[in-house]
Amino acid sequence: GNHFSMGSVNYLAVVVCAALAMGIGFAWYGPLFGKPWQKMMGFTEKDIADAQEKGMGKSMTIMAVGSLFMAFVMASMIIFASTFMNMSGMAVGINGAILAWIGFVVPDSLGTVLWENKPWKLWGSNAGYYLALLIVEGIVLGLWS
């Protein structure tokens, strides 16, 4: 039968997804929605310049490791879900992505609005990033598994 196996994760697809995550994050929080995000976070141009001057190598490295881990877990979830959802390819990838977003990202990220007094618009921007990212990863991993 078709059994869940950690050995069946496509590691090349995981690395590609981690690279896509970094690229999507750069685009999302840069040219696409960077200015509104910066404003909602209360960051000034000086704050951004100071962060860039300090160097973001350590932060980017930690984010890259987190992106690898997230892509690996997503790949594992898609393999697991394909067994029980009787789906494959893009369908299981998109369904898995939406379920992961609704089940993990949305409830976890609501705290930024409820407890940290951040605006709903900021929550929407951040949650939207993760929805876009998970769907892209789901498609890549679903098609490549």
Secondary structure, 3 states (H helix, E strand, C coil): CCCCCHHHCCHHHHHHHHHHHHHHHHHHHHHHCHHHHHHHHCCCHHHHHHHHHHCCHHHHHHHHHHHHHHHHHHHHHHHHHHHHHCCCHHHHHHHHHHHHHHHHHHHHHCHHHHCCCCCHHHHHHHHHHHHHHHHHHHHHHHHHC
